[in-house]
Amino acid sequence: MDEKIIKLKQKFEDELSKTENLSGLEEVRVAYLGKKGSVTDLLKGMKALSHEEKKAFGQQVNELKGEVAQRIADKTAELKEKELEAEIALMPEFDLSVLLKDDRGSYHPITLVQRECERIFKSMGFTVEDYSEIVTDYECFESLNIPKHHPARDMQDTYYLENGQLLKTQTSAAQNAIYKKYRDALVNDGVPIKAIFPGRCFRNEATDACHENTFFQMEGVMVDKNISISNLIYFMKMMLSEVFQTDIKVRLRPGFFPFVEPGFELDISCLICGGEGCPSCKHSGWLELCPCGMIHPEVLKAGGIDPDEYTGFAFGLGLTRLVMMKYGIKDIRDLNSGGLKSLSQFTDDE
Ligand code: FA5
């Protein structure tokens, strides 16, 4: 190798090893590879050489140029890494695991209880159905034996869209579609209809400790030959004992809903006040939780099912109220508040 090149290479290595920061490195780069840099200068001195010498020398200079560029690139990466480390060392101490523990999201208590109910009903052979929050008047009322101008509509005023659709007031709005979905399997193959459908409901409601304008219900239906009130009571009891895992006081009393006959109100003794009476139960000691009844023949007919051959029960569990009772939440409005402090108390390990 040419003596000049060897010397220049050594000088470059020497200067590079002494360079401690990126701006110093830039100066070295310009000093060697810049227009007026030492490596470029070597090429300028080639004029006096013969053709053969030029070729050999030029090749060596180009190799040196490549080597210098590569060494500068490596040193740049090395210095950048060092600068980053120095920056991190100056930052205040920061424990990532602590942040994750405190700020991690949690399941909403309604989701937790809904999943629990789904697990219970699935284990008893029910399917879980999803349904729209925006429904037609037919789905929410007419198919449920509530014609236009029926006084039962007054209890369930809701939010109407300009196209005549509405935000569903009750999960019962899915009943008609569920009957139509499964009636062929029922009639042709003898498979009973057993379905639950949880969902959000909306009502134009004056809110208080046990009423919200947006709340969750979970509907359940079972249709087959010879279904009776005994079947209804059995499933209601199973669900409540599984959810609460303890004996709770329940009462069944007559209730009117145009889509069941007979109809019942299923109330539970208020678990907030132990039945003494408080704002959560409107001072009655009881909370309306899960109205139910035998599906009205007109409703079965609207779903394409012959009421002379098949009977069934339906229930409309107030899921949000169930959550209140299960967790001792005194005011239903806390559940929609989005207050992370209160909601995160119910985090489980799911
Ligand atoms: C109904 O909505 C019927 N669709 C239930 C039903 C289904 C009856 C099938 C028969 C057969 P009701 O309006 O009572 O019924 O509401 C049912 C439950 O939802 C109530 O018992 C209560 O637990 C809950 N609920 C009703 N309105 C509200 C509200 N504004 N805020 C919170 N929970 C409510």
Residues whose N, C-alpha, C, O or C-beta is under 5 A from the ligand:
A	BS01	FA5	T169 Q170 S172 E205 C210 H211 E212 F215 Q217 F257 V260 E288 L289 C290 P291 C292 G293 A314 F315 G316 L317 G318 R321
